Amino acid sequence: MALSLDEIDVRLLNELQRDADRPNVELSRLVGLSPAATLNRVRRLKESGVVRAISARLDSAGAGFALQVYVLVTLGRHDEAANRRFQEEVIKLPQVIAADWVTGEVDAILMVVARDVAELQRVLLRLSTRGGTRLLTLLRRFSHAMQINRTHEEIREVQDSFLLLDSMHYVRRPVAALFRDDQPPHWNCYVTVASVDETTGRVSELGGSVIAEPFDVMDFGRMSVIADPTGAALCLWEPRRHIGAALVNTPGALTWNDLLTPDSEASARFYGELLGWTTEEMPDAGGYRVIRNGERINGGMLPSDPQRTGDAPPSWMPYFGHEDVERVVNEIGGLGGRLYNGPVPMPQGTIAILGDPQGAVFAVWTGRYDD
């Protein structure tokens, strides 16, 4: 049974293919794990057979092999004995550095290196005894490693315009996603739950509604879309192979979620009973409540106020970290976006509420990150 790879495994495999000789401490920094955890991951990948060997990748020209070609072979006979004899012949040729059976117009493709034309001709002469051959000369290799981008490719099977956003501040890790839809542009906020089906099944009895019943997102996870009693939509996510945002609480990544609600009491009661959250009203903050998940701060609830929030409907709004909110406020117009509010200084930092060129609203934060 194939090993199930998560996002960190994928990054680790790609880094190992780029340079498997780098120190474990450097490798751990690139994938965002401790050195011990990184070492354990590499050991697991080896023991499972995903990593078959750590080897050196040679430069053929530098090793004296001036010619590199692909040889397309069409066998004269197609039976088990003929296939076996061909394989035995190929294995004896040191110039063949890779060989694969393929489907289509030819039977096999060989990667062959040679020091000169005469050596290549000798190889082709031996191969021609088993069938016809054609050559494709390798001009220049522009990619070698098997880059594993399973998340991107599999998501495209569901939505050809779906795109994972990643952060370039530390290592490339998914922080959010974009996809095409007929609804007005907006950001969806997600909450992880142990069981989407069980949690969704309790929504209606608590006064909420179910917008989309639970469904599988391939083997990434299972999700549903619900609305609280005031109408604010929220996505529930049960992770399997994909946890969701792999990087949070840093510039360029998700750091907070606020609920704009006309009824803070009803919202607090609903989410408290559904998800186990508690809320604490902040003094002199216009009724703003901080949401806690256990002992951890998880987001906030902001009472609707025509003077402060206009006619915005009940909704969840994501916050993304930024190095300099004041700078992005000055730049947002030139980027085609819109400033709705800010910059607003606070004891812990500064926020601003923005809209992208299509109208999706989000907030940015510069300041201290709690965890």
C-alpha positions as CSV (number, residue, x, y, z in Angstrom):
1,M,0.0,0.0,0.0
2,A,1.4,3.4,-1.0
3,L,2.4,5.8,1.8
4,S,0.0,8.7,2.2
5,L,2.0,11.9,1.7
6,D,1.1,15.1,3.4
7,E,2.2,18.6,2.4
8,I,5.5,18.4,4.4
9,D,6.4,15.1,2.9
10,V,5.9,16.6,-0.6
11,R,8.2,19.6,0.2
12,L,10.7,17.3,1.8
13,L,10.9,15.0,-1.3
14,N,11.3,18.0,-3.6
15,E,14.1,19.4,-1.5
16,L,15.9,16.0,-1.3
17,Q,15.8,15.8,-5.1
18,R,17.3,19.3,-5.4
19,D,20.2,18.5,-3.1
20,A,20.1,15.4,-0.9
21,D,23.6,16.2,0.4
22,R,22.7,19.3,2.4
23,P,22.9,19.1,6.2
24,N,19.8,18.0,8.1
25,V,19.6,21.3,9.9
26,E,19.4,23.2,6.6
27,L,16.8,20.7,5.3
28,S,14.7,21.2,8.4
29,R,14.7,25.0,8.0
30,L,13.5,24.6,4.4
31,V,10.5,22.4,5.2
32,G,9.6,24.1,8.5
33,L,10.3,21.3,10.9
34,S,12.7,20.6,13.8
35,P,15.9,18.7,12.8
36,A,14.7,15.7,14.7
37,A,11.3,15.6,13.1
38,T,12.9,16.1,9.7
39,L,15.3,13.2,10.3
40,N,12.3,11.0,11.3
41,R,10.4,12.0,8.2
42,V,13.3,11.1,5.9
43,R,13.8,7.7,7.7
44,R,10.1,7.0,7.2
45,L,10.2,7.8,3.5
46,K,13.2,5.5,3.1
47,E,11.7,2.6,5.1
48,S,8.4,2.9,3.1
49,G,10.3,2.7,-0.2
50,V,9.2,6.2,-1.4
51,V,12.9,7.1,-1.3
52,R,14.7,4.1,-2.8
53,A,18.2,5.5,-2.5
54,I,20.2,8.7,-2.1
55,S,22.6,9.0,-5.0
56,A,24.7,11.4,-6.9
57,R,23.4,12.9,-10.2
58,L,26.3,13.2,-12.7
59,D,26.8,15.7,-15.4
60,S,27.1,13.5,-18.5
61,A,29.2,15.9,-20.5
62,G,31.4,16.6,-17.5
63,A,32.0,12.8,-17.2
64,G,33.1,12.6,-20.8
65,F,29.9,11.6,-22.5
66,A,29.5,14.1,-25.2
67,L,26.3,12.6,-26.7
68,Q,23.0,12.0,-24.9
69,V,20.1,10.5,-26.9
70,Y,16.8,8.8,-26.5
71,V,16.5,5.6,-28.4
72,L,13.0,4.6,-29.4
73,V,12.9,0.8,-29.9
74,T,10.2,-1.2,-31.8
75,L,10.8,-4.9,-31.2
76,G,10.6,-7.4,-34.1
77,R,8.8,-9.9,-31.9
78,H,6.3,-9.4,-29.1
79,D,6.3,-12.3,-26.7
80,E,7.6,-13.0,-23.2
81,A,10.8,-14.6,-24.4
82,A,11.6,-11.8,-26.8
83,N,11.0,-9.2,-24.1
84,R,13.2,-11.0,-21.7
85,R,16.1,-11.3,-24.2
86,F,15.8,-7.6,-25.0
87,Q,15.9,-6.7,-21.3
88,E,19.0,-8.9,-20.7
89,E,20.7,-7.3,-23.7
90,V,20.0,-3.7,-22.5
91,I,21.2,-4.4,-19.0
92,K,24.6,-5.5,-20.4
93,L,25.1,-2.1,-22.1
94,P,26.7,0.4,-19.7
95,Q,25.8,3.3,-22.0
96,V,22.1,2.7,-21.3
97,I,21.4,4.7,-18.1
98,A,17.6,4.4,-18.1
99,A,15.2,2.1,-19.9
100,D,11.4,2.0,-19.8
101,W,8.6,-0.1,-21.4
102,V,6.0,2.3,-22.9
103,T,2.7,2.2,-24.7
104,G,2.1,3.7,-28.1
105,E,3.9,3.4,-31.4
106,V,7.2,2.2,-29.9
107,D,7.8,-0.6,-27.3
108,A,10.6,0.9,-25.2
109,I,12.5,4.2,-24.7
110,L,16.2,4.1,-23.7
111,M,18.4,6.9,-22.4
112,V,21.8,6.4,-23.9
113,V,25.1,8.3,-23.3
114,A,28.2,7.9,-25.5
115,R,31.7,9.5,-25.7
116,D,31.5,9.9,-29.5
117,V,29.6,8.9,-32.6
118,A,31.5,5.6,-33.0
119,E,30.5,4.4,-29.5
120,L,26.9,5.4,-30.1
121,Q,26.9,3.5,-33.4
122,R,28.1,0.3,-31.7
123,V,25.3,0.6,-29.1
124,L,22.7,1.1,-31.9
125,L,24.1,-1.9,-33.8
126,R,23.6,-4.2,-30.9
127,L,20.1,-2.9,-30.2
128,S,19.1,-3.2,-33.9
129,T,19.4,-7.0,-33.7
130,R,16.2,-6.9,-31.5
131,G,14.2,-4.5,-33.6
132,G,14.0,-1.1,-35.2
133,T,15.4,2.0,-33.6
134,R,14.9,5.8,-33.9
135,L,16.9,8.6,-32.2
136,L,15.9,11.7,-30.4
137,T,19.0,13.8,-29.5
138,L,18.9,15.5,-26.1
139,L,19.8,19.2,-26.7
140,R,19.5,20.6,-23.1
141,R,17.7,19.3,-20.0
142,F,15.7,22.0,-18.2
143,S,14.2,19.9,-15.5
144,H,15.3,16.7,-13.8
145,A,13.7,16.1,-10.5
146,M,10.2,14.6,-10.2
147,Q,8.6,17.7,-8.7
148,I,5.6,16.5,-6.7
149,N,2.8,19.0,-7.0
150,R,-0.1,16.6,-6.2
151,T,-2.2,19.2,-4.5
152,H,-2.2,21.6,-7.4
153,E,-2.8,18.9,-10.0
154,E,-5.5,17.1,-8.2
155,I,-7.4,20.3,-7.4
156,R,-7.3,21.2,-11.1
157,E,-9.3,18.0,-11.8
158,V,-12.1,19.5,-9.8
159,Q,-11.9,23.1,-10.8
160,D,-9.6,24.0,-13.7
161,S,-9.2,27.6,-12.3
162,F,-8.5,26.6,-8.7
163,L,-5.2,27.9,-7.4
164,L,-3.4,27.4,-4.1
165,L,-1.8,30.6,-2.8
166,D,1.5,30.2,-1.1
167,S,3.8,32.4,0.9
168,M,7.3,33.3,-0.2
169,H,8.4,34.7,3.1
170,Y,10.0,31.5,4.5
171,V,9.2,28.4,2.4
172,R,6.5,27.9,-0.1
173,R,3.5,26.6,1.8
174,P,-0.2,26.8,1.0
175,V,-1.9,29.7,2.9
176,A,-5.2,30.1,1.0
177,A,-6.9,29.3,-2.3
178,L,-8.7,30.9,-5.2
179,F,-11.4,29.4,-7.4
180,R,-13.8,30.5,-10.0
181,D,-17.5,30.7,-9.1
182,D,-20.7,32.4,-10.1
183,Q,-21.2,33.9,-6.6
184,P,-20.1,37.5,-5.8
185,P,-16.4,37.6,-5.0
186,H,-15.7,36.8,-1.3
187,W,-13.4,34.9,1.0
188,N,-14.6,31.7,2.7
189,C,-13.5,31.1,6.2
190,Y,-12.9,27.5,7.4
191,V,-13.0,25.8,10.8
192,T,-11.5,22.4,11.4
193,V,-13.8,19.8,13.1
194,A,-13.3,16.2,14.0
195,S,-16.4,15.0,12.0
196,V,-18.0,17.2,9.4
197,D,-21.1,14.9,9.2
198,E,-21.6,14.9,13.0
199,T,-21.1,18.7,13.4
200,T,-23.3,19.6,10.3
201,G,-26.0,17.3,11.7
202,R,-26.4,19.6,14.7
203,V,-26.5,22.9,12.9
204,S,-30.3,23.0,12.2
205,E,-31.3,22.1,15.8
206,L,-29.1,25.0,17.1
207,G,-30.8,27.5,14.9
208,G,-28.5,27.6,11.9
209,S,-28.9,26.3,8.4
210,V,-27.0,24.0,6.0
211,I,-26.0,25.6,2.7
212,A,-24.1,22.6,1.4
213,E,-24.3,19.1,2.8
214,P,-21.1,17.2,3.7
215,F,-19.1,16.1,0.6
216,D,-15.6,14.7,-0.1
217,V,-12.9,16.8,-1.6
218,M,-11.1,13.9,-3.2
219,D,-8.7,12.5,-0.5
220,F,-7.9,16.0,0.8
221,G,-10.7,16.1,3.3
222,R,-14.4,16.4,3.8
223,M,-16.4,19.7,4.1
224,S,-19.7,21.4,4.3
225,V,-21.0,25.0,4.3
226,I,-23.3,26.2,7.0
227,A,-24.9,29.5,8.1
228,D,-25.3,30.7,11.7
229,P,-28.7,32.0,12.9
230,T,-27.8,35.5,11.6
231,G,-27.0,34.2,8.1
232,A,-23.2,34.4,8.2
233,A,-21.7,31.5,6.2
234,L,-18.9,29.3,7.4
235,C,-17.1,26.3,6.0
236,L,-16.5,23.2,8.1
237,W,-13.4,21.1,7.2
238,E,-12.5,17.6,8.3
239,P,-8.9,17.2,7.2
240,R,-7.5,13.9,5.7
241,R,-4.5,14.4,3.5
242,H,-4.6,18.2,3.4
243,I,-4.8,20.1,6.7
244,G,-5.6,23.4,5.0
245,A,-3.3,26.4,5.6
246,A,0.2,25.1,6.2
247,L,1.5,28.5,7.3
248,V,-0.3,31.0,9.6
249,N,0.4,33.9,11.9
250,T,3.1,35.5,9.8
251,P,3.2,38.1,7.0
252,G,1.5,36.8,3.9
253,A,-0.6,34.2,5.8
254,L,-3.9,34.0,7.6
255,T,-3.7,35.3,11.2
256,W,-7.3,36.1,12.4
257,N,-11.0,35.8,11.5
258,D,-13.7,38.2,12.5
259,L,-17.5,37.7,12.5
260,L,-19.6,40.7,11.7
261,T,-23.0,39.9,13.4
262,P,-26.2,41.8,14.2
263,D,-26.7,39.6,17.3
264,S,-23.6,38.9,19.2
265,E,-25.5,36.9,21.9
266,A,-27.2,34.6,19.4
267,S,-23.9,34.1,17.5
268,A,-21.9,33.3,20.6
269,R,-24.5,30.9,21.8
270,F,-24.7,29.1,18.5
271,Y,-20.9,28.7,18.0
272,G,-20.4,27.9,21.7
273,E,-22.8,24.9,21.5
274,L,-21.7,23.8,18.0
275,L,-17.9,24.2,18.3
276,G,-17.3,24.6,22.0
277,W,-16.1,28.2,21.7
278,T,-16.3,30.8,24.5
279,T,-16.3,34.6,24.0
280,E,-15.1,37.4,26.1
281,E,-16.2,41.0,25.6
282,M,-13.3,43.5,25.5
283,P,-13.7,46.7,27.6
284,D,-14.3,49.9,25.7
285,A,-14.2,48.1,22.4
286,G,-17.8,48.8,21.1
287,G,-19.0,45.3,22.1
288,Y,-16.2,43.5,20.4
289,R,-15.8,39.9,21.7
290,V,-12.7,37.7,21.5
291,I,-13.3,34.1,20.6
292,R,-11.5,31.4,22.5
293,N,-11.0,27.7,21.5
294,G,-10.0,26.3,24.8
295,E,-7.2,28.5,26.1
296,R,-6.3,29.8,22.6
297,I,-7.6,33.0,21.0
298,N,-9.4,32.0,17.9
299,G,-10.9,35.1,16.4
300,G,-13.5,37.8,17.2
301,M,-17.1,38.9,16.9
302,L,-17.9,42.5,15.9
303,P,-21.4,43.9,16.4
304,S,-22.9,45.4,13.3
305,D,-23.1,49.2,13.4
306,P,-24.4,51.3,10.5
307,Q,-21.9,54.1,11.3
308,R,-18.9,51.7,11.6
309,T,-19.7,48.8,9.3
310,G,-22.3,50.3,6.9
311,D,-24.8,47.9,5.4
312,A,-22.4,45.0,5.3
313,P,-24.3,41.7,5.8
314,P,-23.5,39.2,8.5
315,S,-20.2,37.5,7.4
316,W,-16.8,36.2,8.4
317,M,-13.8,38.1,7.3
318,P,-10.2,36.8,7.2
319,Y,-7.1,38.8,8.3
320,F,-3.7,38.3,6.6
321,G,-0.5,39.3,8.1
322,H,1.6,42.1,6.4
323,E,4.9,43.7,7.2
324,D,3.6,47.2,6.9
325,V,-0.2,48.0,6.9
326,E,0.4,51.7,6.3
327,R,2.4,51.0,3.2
328,V,-0.2,48.6,1.7
329,V,-2.9,51.2,2.4
330,N,-1.0,53.7,0.3
331,E,-0.4,51.1,-2.5
332,I,-3.9,49.4,-2.6
333,G,-5.4,51.9,-5.1
334,G,-2.5,51.4,-7.5
335,L,-3.1,47.7,-7.4
336,G,-6.7,48.1,-8.4
337,G,-8.1,47.5,-4.9
338,R,-10.0,49.6,-2.5
339,L,-9.5,50.9,1.1
340,Y,-12.6,50.5,3.2
341,N,-11.2,51.4,6.6
342,G,-7.8,52.1,8.1
343,P,-5.1,52.2,9.0
344,V,-6.5,51.7,12.5
345,P,-3.8,51.7,15.3
346,M,-4.3,49.4,18.2
347,P,-2.2,48.5,21.3
348,Q,-1.1,45.2,19.7
349,G,-0.7,46.5,16.1
350,T,-2.4,48.1,13.1
351,I,-5.3,46.9,10.9
352,A,-6.9,48.0,7.7
353,I,-9.9,46.6,5.8
354,L,-9.4,46.3,2.1
355,G,-11.2,45.0,-1.1
356,D,-9.5,43.4,-4.0
357,P,-10.2,44.5,-7.6
358,Q,-13.2,42.2,-7.8
359,G,-14.7,43.4,-4.5
360,A,-13.8,40.5,-2.1
361,V,-13.2,42.1,1.3
362,F,-10.4,41.1,3.7
363,A,-8.3,42.7,6.4
364,V,-4.5,43.1,6.9
365,W,-2.6,43.1,10.1
366,T,0.8,44.4,11.2
367,G,1.8,43.7,14.8
368,R,2.3,40.9,17.3
369,Y,1.3,37.4,16.5
370,D,0.0,35.4,19.5
371,D,1.1,31.9,18.3
